[in-house]
Amino acid sequence: MTGPINLRLLDRLVADGLITAEQQEAAHNFVQRTGDRVEEALLEVNAIEETALLKWLAAQHRTRFVSTEKLAKADIDRVTLDKVPKKLAERDGIFPVLYDAAQGVLSVVTADPGNAPALHDLQLASGVKEVRAFVGRPRAVKAAINKAYHGDIHAFAVLDRSAHEQFTSMLNVFERNLVSEESLANALATETGSRERVMSERELMQSGSSAVTSGGRAFTSDSYVETLNVLVTLLENSRADLRGHSAQVARLMRKVSERIGVSDIQRNAFTIAGYLHDLGKMSAYHLTALNVAEYDGHRTAALKLVRSPSRLLEAAHLPKDTVEAVEGMYERFDGQGFPNGVLGKDIPLGARLLAIADTYADLTQNPRNPYRKTLRPAQACEVLSKYKGSVFDPNLVDVFRLTVTGDDVRARLLANRHRVLIIDGDPEETTVLELRLIEQGFEVVQARTSDQALKLLERGDIELVISELDLSPHDGFAVLAEARKYTWGKELPWLVLTGRTSRADAQRAFDSGAVDYLTKPVNADVLVTKLKQVLERAGKGRGPRGVSGSLTEMGLPDIVQVLWHGRKTGSLKIRGEGAVGEIHFVNGAIFNALWGHHRGEEAFYAMLRLKEGDFAMDPGFVASQQVVSASPEALLLEGMRRMDEAER
């Protein structure tokens, strides 16, 4: 189970007093990290005992339960097994335990006793009068199927916790001997050198932005980073509460880097820093920027180990941005950090991002963090906000919060906004400005070059432009002059926001038709007030605007829920896996869905499984007929059930 079903089940367990809010969050994080079912997550994080969980689930489904211990000891006769074909058992996760030939009743164990379609299929396939479904642990049902149908006598061994812990301990000892921090450094240095020897100049040129380069050395975005993922994951197997931590930090670094819009080279360098930042620091303390700022013991340890990752991997010749990030992650925005005591934006961007991502991952995954419990994403972001301006870059904290919580996507979906184009080559500066405008009700589009800006302007849907003067290949004056040649640009409000302070530049901007001239840095509230005044004077209406984004920013189930609860009308267009589809909304209800040759509910279920792709909301579309009658909630629940079955 994933998505809404997870949340619903966990919420009900909390409401019934069977688990705490902290245990709920731990289970939720486990599901997000592993993709496993929520029942297994609850057991893995020790939130609840198996018997108590199965008893509660049985009460919800008004049936009985069968424990893992009983399933492991069960000796099912061949007649009973033959009533459930092997393919059906594996597909639907159904295991037969008893067949009453006289009554024509077949009793089975399944993790989903409420799956009526699957039980109906079983009744037809087995030819029995009635199927009675008991509830069992998902992994136990799977183990029973493997043992009975495939003869796997060790199928239940993985569920024996004591035996599993002994095996894991042995495996960790083996991996520590096989992969040490020193051998990792040697392996990466050897791999880098080998790649250089076989990669020709032509291949380097063709690789373009897909490689991170430093001093002539190439770090490809796929093979090199994936190697880091595997090796660092092996190293962290013995870290208990921090297992998988560096991989999570690396994912956060990549996600925020993409949100800011840095180059591919920088993005990959920052991602590598996420993987390597704890190398050589795996001691009793977890040395995050927050912990080091708050505790003397952590600070003392970090002072000794701050350069450990770069020293261990000196032979690998890491990218400069990676080295700056890992060595500068304990610098503080107020200048009270180390090793160099730099402050503000003098701290490398990668280091400022790594300090935030590492602390966030610690707060949301590690129960031994300063709060002694794993925090929800929103709670962790509140902690980061408390240290804005002291430990962390305040603007990057805001960028990070909106990135990991999806608030900016949610806001864009729910609001009707004026569309503003920001033309500026500085990704960090413009991203911060973008977030401030989004918070104030604007839809923001960004362009890094003058050529990109003109292509966006040609669409004719931009209501206001904020432009830097220092652009390439043509400056801001040239872009403004070109725009004024066309119908869509003659009356377009144009505000200059630049680092230039010359009076001559300001006068030239006004002579060219700019409505205002501001120099950086500018107070966001003042800028927003000016923009609103400009739009009012221009008589710009505030009609509904389309919204677009990536499914990696917000998954389709969440988008559907936002539009449903927001009672939105329009067409949600989905593009993914080489196909295009649509979901039609009327006041939050789903009227129709189209995907390939599918129509209605089947099309909706097909799109729901997409993990990657793009979406675009057209609020001006009006559905001509209602094909789907089920509520969005029912569609989501059924879609999640189907996805869960397909993954088993």
Residue pairs with C-beta under 8 A, 6 or more apart in sequence:
1 9
1 37
1 38
1 39
1 640
1 641
1 644
2 31
2 35
2 640
2 643
2 644
3 555
3 557
3 558
3 636
3 640
4 557
4 561
4 633
4 636
4 637
4 640
5 38
5 637
5 640
5 641
5 644
6 28
6 31
6 38
7 28
9 38
10 19
10 24
10 27
10 28
10 38
11 24
13 19
13 24
13 42
13 48
13 56
14 20
14 21
14 24
16 56
18 48
18 52
18 53
18 56
19 27
19 42
19 47
19 48
20 47
22 373
22 374
23 42
23 45
23 47
23 48
24 47
25 374
25 375
25 376
26 45
26 47
26 367
26 374
27 38
27 41
27 42
27 45
27 47
28 41
29 364
29 365
29 374
30 36
30 41
30 44
30 45
31 37
31 38
31 41
33 244
33 248
33 365
34 41
35 647
36 44
37 111
37 138
37 644
39 53
39 57
39 111
39 137
39 138
40 137
40 138
40 139
41 47
42 48
42 53
43 50
43 53
43 137
50 67
50 68
50 137
51 67
53 137
54 65
54 66
54 67
54 135
54 136
54 137
55 65
57 65
57 135
58 64
58 65
58 134
58 135
61 113
61 114
61 133
61 135
63 113
63 132
63 133
63 134
63 135
64 134
64 135
65 134
65 135
65 136
66 97
66 109
66 134
66 135
66 136
67 136
67 137
67 140
68 136
68 137
68 139
68 140
68 143
68 156
68 159
71 95
71 97
71 109
71 136
71 140
71 141
71 143
71 144
71 156
72 140
72 143
72 144
72 156
72 159
74 97
74 144
76 96
76 97
76 148
79 99
79 101
80 96
80 97
80 98
80 99
80 106
81 96
81 148
81 149
83 96
83 99
83 106
83 126
83 128
84 94
84 95
84 96
84 106
84 108
84 122
84 125
84 126
85 125
86 145
86 149
88 94
88 121
88 122
88 125
89 95
89 96
89 145
89 149
90 145
90 149
90 648
91 645
91 648
92 110
92 112
92 115
92 118
92 121
92 122
92 645
93 110
93 111
93 112
93 138
93 141
93 142
93 145
93 645
93 648
94 108
94 109
94 110
94 118
94 119
94 122
94 133
94 141
95 108
95 109
95 110
95 136
95 141
95 144
95 145
95 148
96 106
96 107
96 108
97 107
97 108
97 109
97 134
98 106
98 107
99 105
99 106
99 107
99 128
100 106
100 107
103 129
103 130
104 128
104 129
104 130
105 128
105 129
105 130
105 131
105 132
106 122
106 123
106 126
106 128
106 130
106 131
106 132
107 131
107 132
107 133
107 134
108 119
108 122
108 131
108 132
108 133
108 134
109 133
109 134
109 135
109 136
109 141
109 144
110 118
110 133
110 134
110 135
110 136
110 141
111 135
111 136
111 137
111 138
111 141
112 118
112 641
112 644
112 645
113 119
113 133
113 134
113 135
115 641
115 645
118 645
119 131
119 133
122 131
123 130
123 131
136 144
137 159
138 648
139 158
139 159
140 156
140 159
142 648
143 155
143 156
143 158
143 159
144 155
144 156
146 152
146 155
147 153
147 155
147 156
157 163
157 164
158 164
168 237
171 237
172 237
172 238
175 234
175 235
175 237
175 238
176 238
178 234
179 231
179 234
179 235
180 235
181 235
181 279
181 280
181 282
181 312
182 312
184 231
184 232
184 235
184 279
184 312
185 312
185 313
185 314
185 315
185 316
186 315
187 227
187 231
188 227
188 228
188 231
188 313
188 316
189 313
189 315
189 316
189 317
191 224
191 227
192 217
192 218
192 219
192 224
192 316
192 317
195 218
195 220
195 224
196 216
196 217
196 218
199 218
204 211
204 213
204 218
207 218
207 220
209 263
209 264
209 265
210 220
210 221
210 222
210 264
211 218
211 219
211 220
211 221
211 265
211 268
212 218
212 219
212 220
212 221
212 224
212 265
212 268
212 269
212 272
212 319
212 321
212 322
213 219
213 265
213 319
214 269
214 317
214 318
214 319
214 320
214 322
215 317
217 317
219 225
219 268
219 269
219 272
219 318
219 319
221 264
221 268
224 272
225 250
225 268
225 271
225 272
225 275
228 250
228 272
228 275
228 276
229 247
229 250
229 275
232 246
232 247
232 275
232 276
232 279
233 244
233 246
233 247
235 279
235 282
236 242
236 243
236 244
236 245
236 246
236 247
236 278
236 282
237 243
239 245
239 282
241 365
241 366
241 367
241 368
242 278
242 286
242 365
242 366
244 365
245 278
245 361
245 362
245 365
245 366
246 274
246 275
246 276
246 277
246 278
247 275
248 361
248 365
249 274
249 275
249 277
249 354
249 357
249 358
249 361
250 271
250 272
250 274
250 275
251 274
252 274
252 357
252 360
252 361
252 400
252 404
253 270
253 271
253 273
253 274
253 350
253 353
253 354
253 357
254 267
254 270
254 271
254 274
255 403
255 404
255 552
256 353
256 356
256 357
256 396
256 399
256 400
256 403
256 404
257 266
257 267
257 270
257 271
257 353
258 267
259 399
259 402
259 403
259 431
260 399
260 427
260 428
260 431
261 427
261 430
261 431
261 446
261 448
262 270
262 349
262 427
262 428
265 319
265 321
266 321
266 349
266 350
268 319
269 319
269 320
269 321
269 322
269 325
269 350
270 321
270 322
270 325
270 350
270 353
270 354
272 318
272 319
272 322
273 321
273 322
273 325
273 326
273 350
273 354
274 354
274 357
274 358
276 309
276 313
276 318
276 322
276 326
277 309
277 325
277 326
277 329
277 354
277 358
278 286
278 287
278 309
279 308
279 309
279 312
279 313
280 305
280 308
280 309
280 311
280 312
281 287
281 301
281 302
281 305
281 308
281 309
283 301
283 305
285 291
285 297
285 298
285 301
286 362
286 366
286 368
286 369
287 298
287 301
287 302
287 305
287 330
288 355
288 358
288 359
288 362
289 329
289 330
289 332
289 337
289 355
289 356
289 358
289 359
289 391
289 392
290 359
290 362
290 363
290 370
290 383
290 387
290 391
291 298
291 359
291 362
291 369
291 370
292 298
292 299
292 302
292 330
292 337
293 299
293 332
293 336
293 337
293 387
293 390
293 391
294 370
295 370
302 330
302 338
303 338
303 339
306 327
306 330
306 338
306 339
307 327
307 339
309 326
309 327
310 318
310 323
310 326
310 327
321 348
321 350
322 350
324 348
324 350
324 351
325 348
325 350
325 351
325 353
325 354
326 351
326 354
327 339
327 351
328 340
328 342
328 347
328 348
328 350
328 351
328 352
328 354
329 351
329 354
329 355
329 358
330 337
330 338
330 339
330 355
331 337
331 338
331 339
331 340
331 341
331 342
331 343
331 347
331 351
331 352
331 355
332 343
332 390
332 391
333 343
333 344
333 347
333 352
333 388
333 389
333 390
333 391
333 392
333 393
333 394
334 343
334 389
334 390
334 391
335 341
335 342
335 343
335 344
336 390
337 347
337 391
344 393
345 393
347 393
349 428
352 392
352 393
352 396
353 396
353 400
355 391
355 392
356 384
356 392
356 393
356 396
356 397
356 400
357 400
359 383
359 384
359 392
360 380
360 381
360 384
360 400
360 404
362 369
363 369
363 371
363 374
363 375
363 379
363 380
363 383
364 374
364 375
364 376
364 377
364 380
365 374
366 374
367 373
367 374
369 375
371 383
375 383
377 404
377 405
378 405
381 397
381 400
381 401
381 404
381 405
384 392
384 397
384 400
384 401
385 397
385 401
388 394
388 397
395 428
395 432
396 428
398 432
398 435
399 431
399 432
399 435
401 407
402 408
402 435
402 438
406 553
406 554
406 558
408 435
408 438
409 549
409 553
409 554
409 559
410 554
410 562
411 438
411 439
412 438
412 443
412 547
412 549
413 547
413 559
413 562
413 563
413 566
413 568
413 617
414 562
414 566
414 568
415 441
415 443
416 542
416 543
416 544
416 545
416 619
417 441
417 442
417 443
417 542
417 545
418 441
418 442
418 443
418 463
418 464
418 531
418 535
418 540
418 542
418 545
419 442
419 443
419 444
419 445
419 461
419 462
419 463
419 464
419 545
420 437
420 442
420 443
420 444
420 445
420 462
420 463
420 464
420 465
420 466
420 531
421 444
421 445
421 446
421 447
421 453
421 456
421 457
421 462
421 464
421 465
421 466
422 430
422 433
422 434
422 444
422 445
422 446
422 447
422 466
422 467
423 446
423 447
423 450
423 453
423 465
423 466
423 467
423 468
423 471
423 476
423 479
424 430
424 433
424 446
424 447
424 448
424 466
424 467
424 468
424 471
424 497
425 448
425 449
425 468
425 470
425 471
425 472
426 468
427 448
429 520
430 446
431 446
433 466
433 497
433 524
433 527
434 444
434 446
436 524
436 527
436 528
437 444
437 524
437 528
437 531
438 444
440 528
442 528
442 531
443 545
443 547
445 456
445 462
447 453
447 456
449 471
449 472
449 473
450 471
450 472
450 473
450 474
450 475
450 476
450 478
450 479
451 473
451 474
453 465
453 467
453 471
453 479
454 479
454 482
454 483
456 462
457 465
457 483
457 488
457 489
457 492
458 486
458 488
460 488
462 488
462 492
463 492
463 493
463 535
463 538
463 540
464 492
464 493
464 494
464 495
464 531
464 534
464 535
464 538
464 540
465 483
465 492
465 493
465 494
465 495
466 495
466 496
466 497
466 531
467 476
467 479
467 480
467 494
467 495
467 496
467 497
467 498
468 476
468 496
468 497
468 498
468 499
469 475
469 476
469 477
469 496
469 498
469 500
469 505
469 509
470 476
470 498
470 499
470 500
471 479
474 482
476 496
476 498
477 508
477 509
477 512
480 494
480 509
480 512
480 513
480 514
481 512
482 489
483 489
483 492
483 494
484 490
484 512
484 513
491 538
493 515
493 534
493 535
493 538
493 540
494 513
494 514
494 515
495 514
495 515
495 516
495 517
495 518
495 530
495 531
495 534
496 506
496 509
496 514
496 516
496 517
496 518
497 518
497 519
497 520
497 522
497 527
498 505
498 517
498 518
498 519
498 520
499 519
499 520
500 519
501 519
505 517
506 517
509 517
510 517
515 534
516 530
516 534
518 527
518 530
544 570
544 619
544 620
545 619
546 616
546 617
546 618
546 619
546 620
547 616
547 617
548 614
548 615
548 616
548 617
549 614
549 615
549 616
550 612
550 613
550 614
550 615
551 574
551 576
551 610
551 611
551 612
551 613
551 614
551 615
552 611
552 612
554 562
555 611
556 574
556 607
556 608
556 610
556 615
557 608
557 636
557 639
557 640
559 572
559 615
560 572
560 583
560 590
560 632
560 635
560 636
561 632
561 636
562 568
563 572
563 585
563 588
563 617
564 585
564 588
564 589
564 590
564 632
564 633
565 588
566 588
567 587
567 588
568 585
568 587
568 588
568 617
568 619
569 585
569 586
569 587
569 619
569 621
569 622
570 584
570 585
570 617
570 618
570 619
570 620
570 621
571 582
571 583
571 584
571 585
571 617
571 618
571 621
571 623
572 582
572 583
572 584
572 585
572 615
572 616
572 617
572 618
573 580
573 581
573 582
573 615
573 616
573 617
573 618
574 580
574 581
574 582
574 583
574 595
574 607
574 610
574 613
574 614
574 615
575 581
575 613
575 614
575 615
575 616
576 607
576 610
576 612
576 613
576 614
577 610
577 613
579 595
579 596
581 593
581 594
581 595
581 596
581 603
581 606
581 607
582 592
582 593
582 594
582 595
583 590
583 592
583 593
583 604
583 607
584 590
584 591
584 592
584 593
584 621
584 623
585 591
585 623
586 622
586 623
586 626
588 632
589 631
589 632
590 604
590 628
590 630
590 632
590 635
591 623
591 625
591 626
591 627
591 628
592 599
592 600
592 623
592 625
592 626
592 627
592 628
593 599
593 600
593 601
593 603
593 604
593 607
593 627
593 628
594 603
595 603
595 604
595 606
595 607
596 603
596 606
598 606
599 627
600 627
600 628
601 628
601 630
601 635
601 638
604 628
604 635
604 639
605 635
605 638
605 639
605 642
608 636
608 639
608 640
608 643
609 639
609 643
609 646
628 635
630 638
